[in-house]
Amino acid sequence: MITATDVELRAGARLLVSGATFRVGRGDRVGLVGRNGAGKTTLTRVLSGETQPAGGSVTSDGPVGYLPQDPRTGDLQQSAIARVLSARGLDAVVAKMRAAEEEMAGDDPAVRARAMDRYAKLEARFTAAGGYGAEAEAHRIAANLNLPERVLAQPLGTLSGGQRRRVELARILFSDAEVLLLDEPTNHLDADSIVWLRDHLKTYSGGLVVISHDVGLLDAVVTKVFHLDANRSQLDVYNVGWKLYLDQRRIDEERRKRERANAEKKAGTLMAQADKMRAKATKAVAAQNMAKRAEKLVAGLEDVRQADRVAKLRFPSPAPCGRTPLTAEHLSKSYGSLEIFTGVDLAIDKGSKVVVLGLNGAGKTTLLRLLGGVETPDTGAVVPGHGLRLGYYAQEHETIDVARSVLENMRSAAPDLDDTGVRSVLGSFLFIGDDVHKPAGVLSGGEKTRLALAMLVVSAANVLLLDEPTNNLDPASREEVLDALRRYEGAVVLVTHDEGAVHALEPERVVLLPDGQEDLWSPEYAELVSLA
């Protein structure tokens, strides 16, 4: 399992955690919680062995499976099922067996004989590694994550961001890992897949550390909670389930407040008495001792948890534009032989609010990428109207240059803003001091979300394309995004599984993919949001 001893984590010069000591043993199901930027992703990367802690040590005595928030690993030419099978080294064996099968079907007797001999040896290796039962297990896991055979046969490079993440989740769950580290595993899952994942993790016999803002998942799965307190740079371990953790944490905070209030009252009394005694030379030493005692009373207390800081978000005042700033005509898109959608027409009027719905893989993200000019349609065209200023929030954060710093990304998004203005906006999104010099590639999913939103704020966009803007956010930050949606006066095209985001937007129209059917919004469509 995993043992951490006196671990210290830092983000640049900023201390995230100090003196963290804990163990994740077999059967432990840990919920790792804390506000965005507290160090959750940093800690899981350290536990996985991807990075080293600033201090202390982490050891593991078995294989560890790590699902990051933005998995972009793997050969893009490899099929999705081969990627899943690679978790147990089966992909290479299966590929060689398929090649041997082709040679066995040939006309040359000598080639056939060699292929049959090679196939027998490969099949023995395949059987020793779990064989056809393991392959069936991989397909079963993938199917439960809404990855049908059609998708599993496709190269990774043709899949959407959500499909690629589900492939990586299937790969981790299929692996022989004795500890799973899952960072926001329910992102991009539909309602049925989330229910299946909860049930699967409840019965997982190894160790589990999960970061999630899905309260239902935490309540159903975790038996322990590790809370990263950003204000105290401390990791608190609660050996209880989710609901008991919430109760215990509330009780702990109330106890700390009472103890501090009592101690500060006594210290105040002592200091007042010491001030009176200082006036007399004969009692100067006694006064000094009394003041020291008052200081010790307060210094020995546990810190009271301060309210978490939250990014203050307001989308930009939209720049002036014509009546219809964005139009899409007869859009179609395919990847290889796979047709995503065809004949999609869309007119985005000034200030209009549109939701795009469809099952995973129906092309929702692809449509936004076409509208945003990130990809080119196979047929049709995206036509900018008069005064169009486009703002695109990508769920995989492609608008962020991971090789550049936070500050450099913001400067490119707002070239007309001076350094003070850029730093002011970043400060409102909780990027303070040396944080602005961090490479964007090392940011957590929540921090990347905040940076991408900050880049939107300075864009003066009059049409926002928002692809899952509430993913990876803690509840307080999510509420800020929802409030910003309510207040924004420009046009919005929204893709989301978050019913709260749709309610905040108050859409007028809905586009249903892959058919491209457009309809007026009605409450009946709200039921499809979390299912799509």
C-alpha positions in Angstrom: 0.0 0.0 0.0 1.1 3.7 0.4 2.8 5.2 3.4 3.5 9.0 3.7 5.8 10.3 6.4 6.2 13.9 7.3 5.4 15.0 3.8 5.7 18.6 2.8 4.2 20.0 -0.4 4.9 23.4 -2.1 3.7 25.3 -5.1 6.7 27.4 -5.9 7.5 29.2 -2.6 4.0 28.7 -1.2 3.6 26.1 1.4 0.6 23.8 0.8 1.1 21.1 3.4 3.6 20.3 6.1 4.2 17.4 8.4 1.6 15.1 6.7 1.8 11.5 7.9 -0.7 8.9 6.9 -1.2 5.4 5.4 -3.5 4.1 2.7 -4.0 0.4 3.4 -5.9 -2.4 1.8 -9.6 -1.7 2.0 -9.2 2.0 2.8 -11.4 4.2 0.7 -10.2 7.8 1.2 -12.0 10.9 0.1 -9.3 13.7 -0.4 -11.1 17.0 0.0 -10.2 20.7 0.2 -10.8 23.9 -1.7 -9.4 24.4 -5.2 -5.6 25.1 -5.0 -5.2 23.5 -1.6 -2.9 20.8 -3.0 -5.2 17.8 -3.7 -3.9 17.1 -7.2 -0.3 17.8 -6.1 -0.6 15.3 -3.3 -2.0 12.6 -5.6 0.8 13.2 -8.1 3.3 12.7 -5.3 1.5 9.5 -4.1 1.6 8.2 -7.7 5.3 8.7 -7.9 5.0 11.3 -10.8 6.7 14.0 -8.7 8.6 14.1 -5.4 7.5 15.9 -2.2 9.4 19.0 -1.1 10.1 17.2 2.1 9.4 13.8 3.8 8.9 10.5 2.0 6.3 8.4 0.2 6.7 4.6 -0.2 4.4 2.0 -1.9 4.6 -1.8 -1.8 2.5 -2.5 -4.8 1.4 -1.1 -8.2 -0.5 2.2 -8.2 -3.1 3.3 -10.7 -3.4 7.0 -11.2 -6.2 8.8 -13.1 -5.2 12.5 -13.6 -7.8 15.2 -14.4 -6.4 15.8 -17.9 -5.1 12.4 -19.2 -3.3 13.0 -22.5 -1.1 9.9 -22.6 -1.1 7.0 -25.0 -0.3 6.5 -28.7 -3.0 8.4 -30.6 -3.0 5.7 -33.3 -3.7 3.0 -30.8 -7.3 1.7 -30.6 -9.2 2.5 -27.4 -9.6 -1.2 -26.5 -5.8 -1.7 -26.9 -5.2 1.2 -24.6 -7.4 -0.4 -21.9 -5.8 -3.8 -22.4 -2.3 -2.2 -22.1 -2.9 -1.9 -18.3 -2.1 -5.6 -18.0 0.3 -5.8 -21.0 -2.3 -7.6 -23.1 -2.4 -5.1 -26.0 0.9 -6.2 -27.5 0.1 -9.9 -27.2 -3.4 -9.4 -28.8 -1.8 -7.4 -31.7 0.7 -10.2 -32.3 -2.0 -12.9 -32.2 -4.1 -10.9 -34.8 -1.0 -10.7 -37.0 -0.4 -14.4 -36.7 -4.0 -15.1 -37.5 -3.6 -13.2 -40.8 -0.5 -15.2 -41.7 -2.3 -18.4 -40.8 -4.9 -17.6 -43.4 -2.3 -17.1 -46.2 -1.4 -19.5 -49.0 2.3 -20.2 -48.2 2.5 -23.5 -46.1 5.8 -22.5 -44.5 4.5 -19.1 -43.4 1.3 -20.8 -42.1 3.3 -23.3 -40.1 5.5 -20.7 -38.5 2.4 -18.5 -37.7 0.6 -21.4 -36.1 3.6 -22.2 -33.9 3.9 -18.5 -33.0 0.2 -18.2 -32.3 0.3 -21.2 -29.9 3.1 -19.5 -27.9 1.3 -16.2 -27.9 -2.0 -17.8 -26.8 -0.2 -19.4 -23.9 1.1 -16.0 -22.8 -2.3 -14.5 -23.3 -4.0 -17.3 -21.2 -1.4 -16.9 -18.4 -2.2 -13.1 -18.2 -5.9 -13.8 -17.8 -6.7 -14.6 -21.4 -10.2 -14.2 -22.9 -11.7 -13.8 -19.5 -9.6 -10.6 -18.9 -10.5 -9.3 -22.4 -14.2 -9.8 -21.6 -13.7 -8.0 -18.3 -12.1 -5.0 -20.1 -15.1 -4.8 -22.5 -17.5 -5.1 -19.6 -15.9 -2.2 -17.7 -15.8 -0.1 -20.9 -19.4 -0.8 -21.6 -20.4 0.3 -18.1 -18.6 3.6 -18.7 -20.6 4.1 -21.9 -17.8 3.1 -24.3 -19.5 0.9 -26.9 -17.7 -1.5 -29.2 -17.8 1.1 -32.0 -15.8 3.6 -29.9 -13.4 0.9 -28.6 -12.4 0.1 -32.1 -11.5 3.7 -32.9 -8.0 5.2 -32.6 -7.5 7.4 -29.5 -6.9 10.4 -31.7 -10.4 10.3 -33.1 -12.1 10.4 -29.7 -13.5 13.3 -27.9 -11.9 14.5 -24.7 -14.7 12.9 -22.6 -14.3 9.6 -24.4 -10.5 9.6 -23.9 -10.9 10.3 -20.2 -13.4 7.4 -19.9 -10.9 5.1 -21.7 -8.3 6.1 -19.2 -10.7 5.4 -16.3 -11.5 2.0 -17.8 -7.8 1.3 -18.1 -7.1 2.1 -14.5 -10.1 0.1 -13.2 -8.9 -2.9 -15.4 -5.3 -2.7 -14.2 -3.8 -4.9 -11.4 -3.2 -1.8 -9.3 -3.4 -2.3 -5.5 -4.1 1.4 -4.9 -6.2 3.6 -7.1 -5.7 7.4 -7.2 -8.7 8.9 -9.0 -8.9 12.6 -9.6 -12.5 13.7 -10.4 -13.5 10.3 -11.9 -17.1 11.2 -12.5 -16.2 14.0 -15.0 -17.7 13.2 -18.4 -19.8 10.3 -17.1 -23.5 10.0 -17.6 -25.9 9.2 -14.7 -25.9 5.5 -15.3 -22.1 5.3 -15.5 -21.8 7.2 -12.2 -24.1 4.8 -10.5 -22.1 1.8 -11.8 -18.8 3.5 -10.7 -20.1 4.1 -7.2 -21.1 0.4 -6.9 -17.8 -0.8 -8.3 -15.7 1.3 -6.0 -17.8 0.3 -2.9 -16.6 -3.3 -3.5 -13.0 -2.5 -4.5 -10.7 -4.5 -2.2 -7.5 -2.5 -2.6 -6.7 1.0 -1.4 -8.5 4.0 -2.9 -7.9 7.7 -2.8 -10.5 9.8 -4.7 -10.8 13.5 -5.3 -14.4 14.4 -6.2 -16.9 17.2 -5.9 -19.6 14.5 -6.4 -21.1 14.4 -2.9 -23.1 11.3 -3.8 -19.9 9.4 -4.7 -18.2 10.4 -1.5 -21.1 9.5 0.6 -21.5 6.1 -1.0 -17.8 5.1 -1.2 -15.4 6.6 1.3 -14.6 5.2 4.7 -12.0 7.9 5.6 -11.6 11.5 4.8 -8.3 13.4 4.3 -9.0 17.2 4.5 -6.4 19.6 3.1 -6.8 22.8 5.0 -5.3 25.5 2.8 -5.4 28.1 5.6 -3.5 26.0 8.1 -1.2 24.2 5.5 -2.3 21.0 7.2 -3.8 17.6 6.4 -6.4 16.4 8.8 -7.3 12.7 8.9 -10.8 11.6 9.8 -11.3 7.9 10.2 -15.0 8.0 9.4 -17.3 8.1 6.4 -18.5 11.2 4.6 -21.5 12.2 6.7 -19.8 11.6 10.1 -16.8 13.6 8.7 -19.0 16.6 8.1 -20.4 16.3 11.6 -17.0 15.8 13.2 -15.4 18.7 11.3 -18.2 21.0 12.3 -17.7 20.0 16.0 -13.9 20.4 15.7 -14.4 23.9 14.3 -16.8 24.9 17.0 -14.5 23.5 19.7 -11.6 25.5 18.3 -13.7 28.7 18.3 -14.7 28.2 21.9 -11.2 27.5 23.1 -9.8 30.5 21.2 -12.6 32.8 22.5 -12.0 31.6 26.1 -8.2 31.9 25.9 -8.4 35.4 24.2 -10.8 36.6 27.0 -8.3 35.3 29.7 -5.3 36.8 27.8 -7.1 40.1 27.5 -7.7 40.2 31.3 -4.1 39.3 32.0 -2.8 42.0 29.5 -5.0 44.6 31.1 -3.7 43.8 34.5 -0.1 43.8 33.2 -0.6 47.3 31.8 -1.8 48.5 35.2 1.2 47.0 36.9 3.8 48.4 34.5 3.2 51.8 35.9 4.9 50.7 39.2 8.6 50.0 38.9 8.4 47.4 41.8 5.9 45.3 39.7 7.6 45.6 36.3 8.9 42.0 36.4 5.6 40.6 37.4 3.9 42.6 34.7 6.3 41.2 32.1 5.7 37.6 33.3 1.9 38.2 33.2 2.2 39.4 29.6 4.2 36.4 28.6 1.6 34.1 30.1 -1.1 35.9 28.1 0.9 35.3 24.9 1.3 31.6 25.7 -2.4 31.2 26.2 -3.1 32.2 22.7 0.0 30.8 21.0 -0.8 27.2 22.1 -4.2 27.1 20.5 -5.1 25.4 17.2 -5.9 27.8 14.4 -9.5 28.5 13.8 -10.4 27.7 10.2 -10.9 30.9 8.2 -13.5 31.1 5.4 -12.0 29.8 2.2 -11.2 32.5 -0.4 -13.2 32.2 -3.6 -12.5 33.5 -7.0 -14.8 36.5 -7.8 -16.1 35.9 -11.3 -18.0 38.2 -13.6 -18.1 37.4 -17.3 -17.1 40.4 -19.5 -19.4 43.2 -20.6 -20.0 42.1 -24.2 -18.6 44.2 -27.0 -21.2 45.7 -29.4 -22.2 43.4 -32.2 -24.9 42.9 -34.9 -28.2 41.1 -34.5 -26.7 37.6 -35.3 -23.0 37.6 -34.4 -22.4 33.8 -35.2 -24.0 31.5 -37.8 -23.2 27.9 -38.6 -24.4 26.5 -42.0 -24.7 22.7 -42.8 -21.9 21.6 -40.6 -20.7 18.0 -40.7 -17.7 16.3 -39.1 -16.3 12.8 -39.4 -13.2 11.2 -38.0 -12.0 8.5 -40.4 -15.1 6.4 -41.3 -16.9 7.6 -38.1 -19.5 10.2 -38.9 -20.1 12.5 -35.8 -22.9 14.6 -37.2 -24.1 16.1 -40.5 -26.2 19.0 -41.7 -26.2 21.1 -38.5 -27.5 24.7 -38.8 -27.3 27.2 -36.0 -27.9 30.9 -35.7 -26.7 32.6 -32.5 -28.5 35.9 -32.0 -27.3 38.7 -29.8 -27.8 37.8 -26.2 -29.3 34.4 -26.9 -28.9 31.4 -24.6 -28.5 27.9 -26.1 -27.9 24.5 -24.6 -26.4 21.6 -26.6 -27.6 18.2 -25.6 -26.7 14.7 -26.7 -25.3 11.4 -25.4 -21.6 11.1 -24.8 -19.9 10.9 -28.2 -22.8 12.7 -30.0 -20.5 15.6 -31.0 -21.2 18.3 -28.4 -17.6 19.2 -27.8 -16.8 18.8 -31.5 -19.6 21.3 -32.4 -18.1 23.9 -30.0 -14.6 23.3 -31.4 -16.0 24.0 -34.9 -17.8 27.1 -33.7 -14.7 28.3 -31.9 -12.5 27.8 -35.0 -10.3 25.2 -33.3 -11.3 22.6 -35.9 -12.5 22.8 -39.5 -15.8 21.2 -40.6 -15.8 18.6 -43.3 -18.6 20.5 -45.0 -20.4 23.7 -44.3 -19.1 26.8 -42.7 -19.0 28.9 -39.6 -19.8 32.5 -40.5 -18.9 35.4 -38.1 -21.4 38.2 -37.9 -20.7 41.9 -37.5 -18.6 42.7 -34.4 -18.2 39.1 -33.2 -16.0 38.7 -30.2 -15.7 35.0 -29.4 -14.8 33.5 -26.0 -14.2 29.7 -25.8 -13.9 27.7 -22.6 -12.6 24.2 -23.5 -13.3 21.4 -21.1 -9.8 20.0 -21.7 -8.3 23.5 -21.3 -6.8 23.6 -24.8 -7.0 27.4 -24.7 -4.2 27.3 -22.1 -0.6 27.0 -23.3 0.8 24.6 -20.8 4.4 25.5 -21.7 3.9 29.1 -20.6 3.3 30.6 -17.1 0.0 31.7 -15.7 1.0 35.3 -16.2 2.1 34.8 -19.8 -1.2 33.1 -20.7 -3.1 36.0 -19.3 -0.9 38.5 -21.1 -1.7 36.8 -24.4 -5.4 36.8 -23.7 -5.3 40.5 -22.7 -2.6 42.2 -24.7 -4.1 45.7 -24.1 -4.0 45.3 -20.3 -0.9 46.6 -18.4 0.9 44.4 -15.9 -0.9 45.8 -13.0 -4.3 45.1 -14.6 -3.3 41.6 -15.5 -2.1 40.8 -12.0 -5.3 42.4 -10.5 -7.5 40.0 -12.5 -5.3 37.1 -11.6 -5.5 38.1 -8.0 -9.3 38.0 -8.1 -8.9 34.4 -9.3 -6.6 33.5 -6.4 -3.4 33.6 -8.3 -1.3 35.7 -5.9 2.4 36.4 -5.6 4.7 33.7 -7.1 1.6 31.7 -8.2 1.5 33.8 -11.4 4.9 32.5 -12.5 3.9 28.8 -12.2 4.0 26.9 -15.5 0.4 26.3 -16.5 1.3 22.6 -17.1 1.6 22.0 -13.3 -1.7 23.5 -12.4 -4.5 21.3 -10.9 -7.7 20.9 -12.8 -9.4 23.5 -10.6 -6.6 26.0 -11.1 -6.6 25.5 -14.9 -10.4 26.1 -14.8 -9.8 29.3 -12.8 -7.1 30.5 -15.3 -9.3 29.7 -18.3 -12.2 31.6 -16.8 -9.9 34.5 -16.0 -8.8 34.6 -19.7 -12.5 34.8 -20.6 -13.2 37.7 -18.3 -10.7 40.0 -20.1 -11.9 38.9 -23.5 -14.8 41.4 -24.0 -16.5 38.4 -25.7 -20.1 38.8 -26.9 -20.5 35.1 -27.6 -19.3 32.5 -25.0 -18.8 28.9 -26.0 -18.7 27.0 -22.6 -17.8 23.3 -22.5 -18.5 21.9 -19.0 -17.4 25.2 -17.2 -18.2 23.8 -13.7 -16.1 20.7 -13.9 -13.3 20.5 -11.3 -14.7 23.3 -9.2 -15.4 23.2 -5.4 -19.0 24.1 -4.4 -18.2 27.8 -3.6 -16.3 28.4 -7.0 -19.1 26.6 -8.8 -21.7 29.0 -7.4 -19.6 31.9 -8.6 -19.7 30.5 -12.2 -23.4 30.0 -12.0 -23.9 33.5 -10.7 -21.8 34.8 -13.5 -23.9 32.9 -16.0 -27.1 34.5 -14.6 -25.7 38.0 -15.0 -24.0 37.7 -18.4 -25.7 39.8 -21.0 -24.0 38.3 -24.1 -24.9 35.1 -26.0 -24.0 31.7 -24.6 -23.7 28.2 -26.2 -23.4 25.8 -23.3 -22.5 22.1 -23.1 -22.9 20.7 -19.6 -23.9 17.7 -17.4 -24.6 20.2 -14.6 -28.3 20.8 -14.2 -27.6 23.8 -12.0 -25.7 25.4 -14.9 -28.7 25.0 -17.2 -31.0 26.5 -14.5 -28.7 29.5 -14.1 -28.5 30.1 -17.9 -32.2 30.0 -18.4 -31.9 28.9 -22.0 -34.2 29.8 -24.8 -33.3 27.1 -27.2 -31.8 23.6 -27.3 -29.8 21.8 -30.0 -30.0 18.0 -30.0 -27.1 16.1 -31.4 -26.2 14.2 -33.5 -29.3 15.0 -35.6 -28.8 18.8 -35.1 -32.5 19.3 -34.3 -33.3 22.7 -32.8 -36.2 23.3 -30.4 -37.5 25.8 -27.9 -36.3 25.0 -24.4 -38.9 23.4 -22.1 -38.6 21.9 -18.6 -38.9 18.4 -20.0 -35.4 18.8 -21.5 -33.9 19.5 -18.0 -34.3 15.7 -17.3 -31.9 14.9 -20.1 -29.1 17.2 -18.9 -27.4 14.8 -16.4 -28.3 11.7 -18.6 -26.7 13.1 -21.8 
